[in-house]
Amino acid sequence: MLIEEIMKTEVITLTPDHTVKEAADIMRSHHIRHLPIVIQDKQLVGIVTDRDLKEILPYGDQQTENLTAVYEMPLSECMVKKLITGHPMDFVEESALVFYHNQIGCLPIVSNQQLIGIITETDLLYKYIELTGAHQPGSQIEVRVPNIPGILHEVTKVFNEFQTNVQSVLVYPDKENEANKILVIRIKTMNPIPIIEGLKGRGFDVLWPNFPGTQV
C-alpha cells in the first residue's frame, strides 16, 4: 500500500510570519497537533507541533507576564526546520519504520518540492486496524509453525476445510526459537473451537486461544 492511498490531502498550513497564538488557536479549533509551515507555492520550510508550543508557552507565575510576548512570536522563531518528509509513492510499511526510528508524530508528504499531504501516527494506527480486521467481528488464533516454505498453505487448508474466511494473517518471529514463526490469524467466526481442534489434529501448536477441553 502506498502513502498516497492513506494520506490527508487537505492540509491546514501556516506561514513563518504567523504567530504562536494563531497556531495555538488553529490547533485548538481544528483538533490537530501538527501544523506544516509553508511559503509560496506550498514549499515546506518547517513544522510546529502542540509539543513545541507547550515548551515555549509560559506557565505558573510567569504566565501573565510573558504570555503576550510569546503569543506574538512569529513561527519562524520556534518551528522545527530540520524536517523528515515522505513521498506519495513511498510504501506505508517503510513510512511506519520512519515513524518508529525517528520517534515522530507526523510525516509531511512532499512531491516536486511542494507539500501535498500529511500522515500521522494515528493514521497509521487506523490503517493497521483496518488491515488486520480487528474492527470486524471475528476470532484470533495464534499458531506456532516451523519456518519452512509452504507451511502457510498447509495451515490455510484447515480453514478451507471448515469453510471459514480468513480476514488477515500476520507473521512474527518466535523469540524462543528462530527456527519457528508465529502466525496470528483473524478469522470470520465467533466460534473458533472446531478450527482449533482441526489445527491441533494436524499437529500444529496453537498458542491462543488455549481453551480447556480442546485437546484432540
LUMTI-958640 format. One line per 2 residues: their letters; for each residue y, x negated, z of N, C-alpha, C. Coordinates in nm, 3 decimals. Layout:
! residues N
A> Y X Z Y X Z Y X Z ~ ...;
END
This chain:
! residues 216
ML> -0.119 -0.084 0.000 0.000 0.000 0.000 0.125 -0.089 0.000 ~ 0.223 -0.050 -0.080 0.345 -0.128 -0.093 0.456 -0.074 -0.004;
IE> 0.548 -0.164 0.031 0.661 -0.127 0.117 0.743 -0.013 0.056 ~ 0.759 -0.013 -0.076 0.842 0.090 -0.139 0.787 0.231 -0.116;
EI> 0.659 0.241 -0.080 0.598 0.371 -0.057 0.630 0.428 0.081 ~ 0.671 0.344 0.175 0.696 0.394 0.310 0.838 0.367 0.360;
MK> 0.916 0.288 0.287 1.050 0.252 0.337 1.145 0.370 0.329 ~ 1.243 0.370 0.417 1.351 0.468 0.412 1.456 0.417 0.313;
TE> 1.495 0.501 0.220 1.592 0.458 0.119 1.734 0.505 0.151 ~ 1.746 0.605 0.237 1.879 0.650 0.279 1.916 0.573 0.406;
VI> 1.979 0.459 0.388 2.007 0.367 0.498 2.153 0.380 0.540 ~ 2.174 0.402 0.668 2.310 0.405 0.723 2.355 0.261 0.745;
TL> 2.469 0.225 0.690 2.519 0.088 0.699 2.665 0.086 0.745 ~ 2.708 -0.029 0.789 2.849 -0.054 0.818 2.889 -0.187 0.755;
TP> 3.016 -0.219 0.762 3.066 -0.345 0.709 3.103 -0.438 0.825 ~ 3.124 -0.566 0.798 3.161 -0.658 0.906 3.292 -0.622 0.975;
DH> 3.378 -0.544 0.908 3.508 -0.509 0.966 3.499 -0.389 1.061 ~ 3.390 -0.315 1.058 3.374 -0.205 1.153 3.362 -0.262 1.294;
TV> 3.387 -0.178 1.392 3.391 -0.224 1.531 3.262 -0.192 1.606 ~ 3.251 -0.254 1.722 3.137 -0.228 1.809 3.131 -0.081 1.848;
KE> 3.245 -0.021 1.876 3.247 0.120 1.915 3.196 0.208 1.801 ~ 3.237 0.178 1.678 3.189 0.257 1.565 3.038 0.243 1.549;
AA> 2.987 0.124 1.568 2.842 0.103 1.559 2.770 0.179 1.669 ~ 2.822 0.172 1.792 2.759 0.240 1.904 2.760 0.392 1.884;
DI> 2.870 0.444 1.833 2.881 0.589 1.810 2.782 0.635 1.703 ~ 2.769 0.557 1.596 2.678 0.594 1.487 2.533 0.588 1.534;
MR> 2.498 0.484 1.608 2.361 0.474 1.660 2.328 0.593 1.749 ~ 2.423 0.631 1.832 2.401 0.742 1.924 2.389 0.875 1.850;
SH> 2.478 0.898 1.755 2.479 1.028 1.686 2.362 1.045 1.590 ~ 2.315 0.934 1.533 2.206 0.942 1.436 2.071 0.904 1.495;
HI> 2.069 0.869 1.623 1.946 0.833 1.694 1.873 0.718 1.622 ~ 1.946 0.612 1.592 1.888 0.495 1.529 1.916 0.373 1.616;
RH> 1.838 0.266 1.592 1.852 0.145 1.673 1.889 0.022 1.592 ~ 1.902 0.038 1.459 1.930 -0.077 1.374 2.035 -0.038 1.269;
LP> 2.135 -0.123 1.252 2.239 -0.098 1.153 2.255 -0.220 1.063 ~ 2.214 -0.214 0.939 2.242 -0.323 0.846 2.391 -0.333 0.817;
IV> 2.439 -0.453 0.803 2.581 -0.477 0.774 2.591 -0.531 0.632 ~ 2.669 -0.463 0.549 2.677 -0.497 0.407 2.822 -0.518 0.366;
IQ> 2.837 -0.588 0.254 2.967 -0.598 0.189 2.955 -0.532 0.053 ~ 3.042 -0.568 -0.042 3.044 -0.499 -0.172 2.908 -0.506 -0.239;
DK> 2.878 -0.401 -0.316 2.751 -0.390 -0.390 2.630 -0.394 -0.299 ~ 2.645 -0.348 -0.176 2.536 -0.338 -0.079 2.468 -0.473 -0.052;
QL> 2.545 -0.579 -0.061 2.490 -0.711 -0.029 2.476 -0.723 0.122 ~ 2.355 -0.752 0.167 2.326 -0.758 0.310 2.376 -0.891 0.367;
VG> 2.458 -0.882 0.473 2.512 -1.004 0.536 2.478 -1.013 0.684 ~ 2.424 -0.907 0.742 2.392 -0.911 0.884 2.324 -0.784 0.929;
IV> 2.292 -0.780 1.057 2.234 -0.661 1.116 2.273 -0.654 1.262 ~ 2.293 -0.534 1.311 2.326 -0.510 1.452 2.224 -0.412 1.508;
TD> 2.171 -0.443 1.624 2.074 -0.355 1.689 2.130 -0.303 1.820 ~ 2.064 -0.200 1.873 2.108 -0.149 2.003 2.096 -0.254 2.111;
RD> 1.999 -0.344 2.098 1.983 -0.452 2.196 2.102 -0.547 2.191 ~ 2.152 -0.575 2.069 2.270 -0.661 2.056 2.389 -0.600 2.129;
LK> 2.406 -0.469 2.112 2.521 -0.403 2.175 2.507 -0.401 2.326 ~ 2.388 -0.381 2.376 2.367 -0.380 2.521 2.400 -0.516 2.583;
EI> 2.377 -0.622 2.508 2.403 -0.756 2.561 2.551 -0.788 2.571 ~ 2.633 -0.724 2.487 2.776 -0.758 2.490 2.861 -0.653 2.560;
LP> 2.810 -0.532 2.575 2.889 -0.429 2.643 2.897 -0.459 2.792 ~ 3.016 -0.452 2.851 3.031 -0.482 2.994 2.966 -0.376 3.081;
YG> 2.936 -0.413 3.204 2.874 -0.320 3.297 2.928 -0.348 3.437 ~ 2.902 -0.256 3.528 2.945 -0.274 3.667 3.097 -0.275 3.679;
DQ> 3.149 -0.366 3.763 3.294 -0.372 3.788 3.372 -0.416 3.665 ~ 3.305 -0.483 3.570 3.375 -0.531 3.452 3.392 -0.423 3.346;
QT> 3.325 -0.309 3.366 3.320 -0.210 3.259 3.458 -0.159 3.220 ~ 3.539 -0.115 3.318 3.669 -0.058 3.288 3.762 -0.163 3.229;
EN> 3.755 -0.284 3.282 3.849 -0.389 3.243 3.823 -0.439 3.101 ~ 3.697 -0.456 3.064 3.665 -0.522 2.938 3.613 -0.428 2.829;
LT> 3.592 -0.302 2.862 3.529 -0.211 2.767 3.610 -0.197 2.639 ~ 3.741 -0.181 2.652 3.826 -0.163 2.534 3.820 -0.283 2.442;
AV> 3.826 -0.402 2.501 3.824 -0.524 2.419 3.693 -0.538 2.344 ~ 3.583 -0.508 2.410 3.453 -0.519 2.344 3.438 -0.413 2.236;
YE> 3.480 -0.292 2.265 3.470 -0.185 2.167 3.546 -0.217 2.039 ~ 3.657 -0.290 2.052 3.740 -0.322 1.935 3.692 -0.446 1.861;
MP> 3.589 -0.512 1.912 3.537 -0.634 1.848 3.478 -0.600 1.713 ~ 3.513 -0.674 1.607 3.451 -0.648 1.476 3.304 -0.691 1.477;
LS> 3.225 -0.623 1.399 3.082 -0.653 1.397 3.053 -0.793 1.342 ~ 3.147 -0.849 1.267 3.128 -0.984 1.215 3.112 -1.087 1.327;
EC> 3.160 -1.055 1.448 3.153 -1.148 1.560 3.024 -1.134 1.642 ~ 2.950 -1.028 1.623 2.831 -1.007 1.705 2.705 -0.979 1.624;
MV> 2.716 -0.961 1.494 2.599 -0.928 1.414 2.507 -1.050 1.399 ~ 2.379 -1.023 1.380 2.282 -1.129 1.352 2.292 -1.165 1.204;
KK> 2.318 -1.293 1.178 2.339 -1.338 1.040 2.216 -1.406 0.981 ~ 2.128 -1.456 1.067 2.005 -1.519 1.019 1.902 -1.408 1.002;
LI> 1.884 -1.363 0.879 1.810 -1.241 0.854 1.669 -1.267 0.801 ~ 1.579 -1.180 0.841 1.444 -1.174 0.785 1.437 -1.045 0.704;
TG> 1.406 -1.056 0.577 1.405 -0.938 0.490 1.272 -0.926 0.418 ~ 1.250 -0.809 0.360 1.132 -0.783 0.281 1.170 -0.739 0.140;
HP> 1.068 -0.726 0.056 1.088 -0.681 -0.083 1.007 -0.554 -0.103 ~ 1.054 -0.462 -0.187 0.981 -0.335 -0.203 0.839 -0.352 -0.255;
MD> 0.808 -0.466 -0.320 0.674 -0.487 -0.373 0.585 -0.565 -0.277 ~ 0.635 -0.593 -0.157 0.551 -0.656 -0.055 0.446 -0.556 -0.007;
FV> 0.332 -0.608 0.036 0.229 -0.522 0.093 0.263 -0.487 0.237 ~ 0.228 -0.365 0.277 0.255 -0.321 0.413 0.187 -0.412 0.514;
EE> 0.063 -0.455 0.485 -0.009 -0.541 0.578 0.063 -0.672 0.600 ~ 0.119 -0.731 0.492 0.192 -0.856 0.505 0.320 -0.836 0.586;
SA> 0.387 -0.725 0.565 0.509 -0.696 0.640 0.480 -0.675 0.788 ~ 0.365 -0.615 0.818 0.326 -0.598 0.958 0.311 -0.734 1.026;
LV> 0.259 -0.831 0.953 0.247 -0.966 1.009 0.385 -1.027 1.034 ~ 0.482 -0.997 0.948 0.619 -1.046 0.968 0.676 -0.989 1.098;
FY> 0.653 -0.860 1.122 0.696 -0.798 1.248 0.630 -0.869 1.366 ~ 0.500 -0.891 1.354 0.421 -0.947 1.464 0.464 -1.090 1.498;
HN> 0.476 -1.175 1.397 0.504 -1.316 1.421 0.650 -1.339 1.464 ~ 0.741 -1.255 1.416 0.883 -1.276 1.446 0.935 -1.186 1.557;
QI> 0.850 -1.094 1.605 0.888 -1.002 1.713 1.020 -0.931 1.683 ~ 1.024 -0.867 1.567 1.143 -0.794 1.525 1.115 -0.645 1.526;
GC> 1.221 -0.565 1.526 1.206 -0.421 1.532 1.231 -0.351 1.401 ~ 1.287 -0.423 1.302 1.311 -0.363 1.172 1.309 -0.470 1.064;
LP> 1.292 -0.426 0.942 1.290 -0.517 0.828 1.372 -0.456 0.716 ~ 1.493 -0.510 0.690 1.570 -0.463 0.575 1.497 -0.500 0.445;
IV> 1.500 -0.409 0.348 1.433 -0.431 0.221 1.539 -0.459 0.114 ~ 1.526 -0.574 0.050 1.628 -0.622 -0.044 1.566 -0.647 -0.180;
SN> 1.637 -0.606 -0.285 1.596 -0.633 -0.421 1.720 -0.666 -0.503 ~ 1.714 -0.774 -0.581 1.830 -0.818 -0.660 1.954 -0.834 -0.572;
QQ> 1.931 -0.888 -0.452 2.038 -0.917 -0.356 2.108 -0.792 -0.304 ~ 2.045 -0.676 -0.322 2.102 -0.551 -0.273 2.009 -0.486 -0.172;
LI> 2.068 -0.430 -0.068 1.990 -0.354 0.030 1.949 -0.221 -0.032 ~ 1.817 -0.197 -0.038 1.770 -0.072 -0.099 1.687 0.011 -0.002;
GI> 1.657 -0.042 0.116 1.577 0.035 0.210 1.560 -0.038 0.341 ~ 1.484 0.023 0.431 1.457 -0.038 0.561 1.327 0.022 0.615;
IT> 1.251 -0.059 0.686 1.137 -0.008 0.761 1.149 -0.057 0.904 ~ 1.097 0.021 0.997 1.100 -0.014 1.138 0.957 -0.021 1.192;
ET> 0.945 -0.073 1.313 0.813 -0.079 1.376 0.757 0.062 1.396 ~ 0.844 0.160 1.415 0.798 0.299 1.428 0.739 0.350 1.297;
DL> 0.801 0.311 1.184 0.746 0.350 1.053 0.606 0.295 1.036 ~ 0.584 0.170 1.076 0.452 0.108 1.064 0.351 0.179 1.155;
LY> 0.395 0.216 1.274 0.305 0.286 1.367 0.263 0.420 1.309 ~ 0.356 0.496 1.256 0.324 0.626 1.197 0.230 0.610 1.079;
KY> 0.253 0.508 0.996 0.166 0.487 0.880 0.026 0.446 0.925 ~ 0.017 0.366 1.030 -0.114 0.328 1.084 -0.190 0.452 1.130;
IE> -0.120 0.542 1.198 -0.183 0.665 1.246 -0.234 0.748 1.128 ~ -0.152 0.757 1.022 -0.194 0.834 0.905 -0.314 0.770 0.836;
LT> -0.312 0.639 0.822 -0.420 0.570 0.751 -0.552 0.577 0.827 ~ -0.545 0.575 0.959 -0.668 0.581 1.037 -0.715 0.723 1.061;
GA> -0.632 0.822 1.029 -0.670 0.961 1.051 -0.670 1.002 1.197 ~ -0.601 0.923 1.282 -0.601 0.952 1.425 -0.531 1.083 1.458;
HQ> -0.446 1.132 1.367 -0.373 1.256 1.390 -0.453 1.379 1.347 ~ -0.572 1.359 1.291 -0.654 1.469 1.244 -0.772 1.492 1.339;
PG> -0.819 1.616 1.348 -0.936 1.643 1.433 -1.057 1.563 1.385 ~ -1.131 1.508 1.479 -1.249 1.431 1.442 -1.299 1.349 1.559;
SQ> -1.390 1.258 1.529 -1.450 1.174 1.633 -1.446 1.028 1.587 ~ -1.452 0.939 1.684 -1.453 0.797 1.655 -1.582 0.734 1.704;
IE> -1.640 0.652 1.620 -1.764 0.582 1.654 -1.743 0.433 1.630 ~ -1.784 0.351 1.728 -1.778 0.207 1.713 -1.920 0.151 1.705;
VR> -1.945 0.070 1.602 -2.079 0.018 1.577 -2.071 -0.133 1.561 ~ -2.158 -0.205 1.632 -2.169 -0.350 1.612 -2.274 -0.377 1.505;
VP> -2.235 -0.454 1.403 -2.325 -0.481 1.291 -2.323 -0.630 1.260 ~ -2.429 -0.682 1.200 -2.427 -0.822 1.156 -2.328 -0.841 1.041;
NI> -2.263 -0.954 1.039 -2.161 -0.981 0.937 -2.228 -1.033 0.810 ~ -2.288 -0.939 0.736 -2.359 -0.974 0.613 -2.317 -0.879 0.502;
PG> -2.326 -0.923 0.376 -2.289 -0.836 0.264 -2.377 -0.710 0.260 ~ -2.315 -0.597 0.229 -2.387 -0.472 0.211 -2.411 -0.393 0.338;
IL> -2.370 -0.446 0.453 -2.400 -0.377 0.578 -2.322 -0.246 0.590 ~ -2.200 -0.244 0.538 -2.121 -0.120 0.546 -2.189 -0.009 0.466;
HE> -2.245 -0.045 0.353 -2.316 0.055 0.271 -2.434 0.114 0.349 ~ -2.504 0.030 0.422 -2.618 0.078 0.500 -2.574 0.174 0.609;
VT> -2.461 0.144 0.672 -2.409 0.233 0.777 -2.367 0.367 0.719 ~ -2.298 0.365 0.607 -2.248 0.490 0.549 -2.360 0.580 0.498;
KV> -2.478 0.523 0.475 -2.593 0.607 0.435 -2.623 0.711 0.542 ~ -2.602 0.674 0.668 -2.629 0.768 0.778 -2.533 0.885 0.772;
FN> -2.406 0.857 0.747 -2.307 0.965 0.738 -2.336 1.055 0.619 ~ -2.385 0.995 0.511 -2.421 1.074 0.393 -2.538 1.167 0.424;
EF> -2.634 1.116 0.500 -2.749 1.199 0.536 -2.707 1.322 0.616 ~ -2.606 1.307 0.699 -2.559 1.419 0.782 -2.443 1.493 0.715;
QT> -2.415 1.457 0.589 -2.309 1.524 0.511 -2.178 1.529 0.589 ~ -2.141 1.413 0.644 -2.019 1.402 0.725 -1.917 1.316 0.652;
NV> -1.795 1.366 0.640 -1.688 1.291 0.574 -1.636 1.180 0.666 ~ -1.615 1.064 0.607 -1.555 0.951 0.679 -1.405 0.952 0.652;
QS> -1.325 0.954 0.759 -1.180 0.956 0.744 -1.121 0.817 0.730 ~ -1.177 0.720 0.803 -1.126 0.583 0.793 -1.229 0.487 0.851;
VL> -1.220 0.362 0.806 -1.306 0.256 0.858 -1.220 0.133 0.884 ~ -1.226 0.082 1.007 -1.159 -0.043 1.042 -1.265 -0.145 1.081;
VY> -1.241 -0.269 1.045 -1.337 -0.376 1.074 -1.269 -0.480 1.162 ~ -1.331 -0.511 1.278 -1.278 -0.609 1.371 -1.381 -0.719 1.395;
PD> -1.336 -0.838 1.428 -1.432 -0.942 1.467 -1.492 -0.911 1.604 ~ -1.615 -0.952 1.623 -1.681 -0.937 1.752 -1.646 -1.060 1.836;
KE> -1.572 -1.041 1.943 -1.527 -1.153 2.026 -1.644 -1.222 2.096 ~ -1.754 -1.152 2.113 -1.868 -1.210 2.182 -1.961 -1.288 2.089;
NE> -1.958 -1.256 1.960 -2.049 -1.321 1.867 -1.987 -1.320 1.727 ~ -1.952 -1.437 1.676 -1.887 -1.446 1.546 -1.977 -1.403 1.432;
AN> -2.106 -1.393 1.457 -2.199 -1.352 1.352 -2.198 -1.201 1.331 ~ -2.125 -1.128 1.417 -2.118 -0.982 1.409 -1.979 -0.933 1.375;
KI> -1.971 -0.809 1.336 -1.845 -0.738 1.318 -1.853 -0.605 1.393 ~ -1.735 -0.552 1.429 -1.727 -0.419 1.491 -1.666 -0.323 1.390;
LV> -1.739 -0.218 1.357 -1.688 -0.113 1.270 -1.635 0.002 1.355 ~ -1.511 0.040 1.334 -1.452 0.156 1.401 -1.436 0.264 1.295;
IR> -1.516 0.367 1.307 -1.526 0.469 1.202 -1.481 0.604 1.257 ~ -1.385 0.665 1.190 -1.344 0.801 1.225 -1.410 0.898 1.128;
IK> -1.473 1.001 1.184 -1.546 1.098 1.102 -1.494 1.238 1.129 ~ -1.511 1.323 1.030 -1.458 1.459 1.038 -1.560 1.553 1.099;
TM> -1.585 1.533 1.227 -1.672 1.623 1.303 -1.638 1.611 1.450 ~ -1.652 1.719 1.523 -1.624 1.717 1.666 -1.751 1.693 1.747;
NP> -1.865 1.689 1.680 -1.992 1.666 1.749 -2.062 1.546 1.686 ~ -2.036 1.425 1.735 -2.093 1.305 1.674 -2.233 1.271 1.723;
IP> -2.289 1.348 1.818 -2.416 1.310 1.879 -2.530 1.296 1.778 ~ -2.549 1.391 1.683 -2.658 1.372 1.586 -2.641 1.245 1.503;
II> -2.515 1.212 1.469 -2.490 1.092 1.389 -2.517 0.967 1.472 ~ -2.479 0.970 1.599 -2.507 0.857 1.688 -2.657 0.833 1.696;
EG> -2.732 0.940 1.710 -2.878 0.927 1.715 -2.932 0.871 1.583 ~ -2.871 0.916 1.472 -2.914 0.864 1.342 -2.885 0.716 1.327;
LK> -2.769 0.672 1.375 -2.734 0.530 1.368 -2.828 0.446 1.453 ~ -2.855 0.495 1.574 -2.946 0.421 1.662 -3.087 0.419 1.605;
GR> -3.125 0.528 1.541 -3.256 0.533 1.480 -3.272 0.431 1.368 ~ -3.161 0.395 1.304 -3.164 0.293 1.200 -3.151 0.152 1.258;
GF> -3.142 0.143 1.390 -3.133 0.011 1.454 -2.993 -0.040 1.475 ~ -2.891 0.044 1.453 -2.753 0.000 1.471 -2.713 0.010 1.619;
DV> -2.629 -0.083 1.662 -2.582 -0.090 1.801 -2.454 -0.010 1.815 ~ -2.465 0.113 1.866 -2.348 0.199 1.884 -2.281 0.165 2.017;
LW> -2.157 0.119 2.010 -2.082 0.081 2.130 -2.008 0.199 2.191 ~ -1.959 0.289 2.104 -1.880 0.402 2.152 -1.893 0.517 2.052;
PN> -1.907 0.640 2.102 -1.931 0.675 2.243 -2.077 0.650 2.280 ~ -2.098 0.620 2.405 -2.234 0.593 2.454 -2.272 0.703 2.552;
FP> -2.309 0.820 2.494 -2.342 0.935 2.578 -2.480 0.920 2.642 ~ -2.493 0.959 2.767 -2.627 0.962 2.828 -2.717 1.057 2.753;
GT> -2.842 1.020 2.737 -2.938 1.111 2.675 -2.943 1.104 2.524 ~ -2.869 1.007 2.463 -2.875 0.998 2.319 -2.964 0.885 2.272;
QV> -3.041 0.827 2.362 -3.135 0.723 2.322 -3.246 0.785 2.238 ~ -3.289 0.713 2.134 -3.397 0.764 2.050 -3.506 0.659 2.042;
END
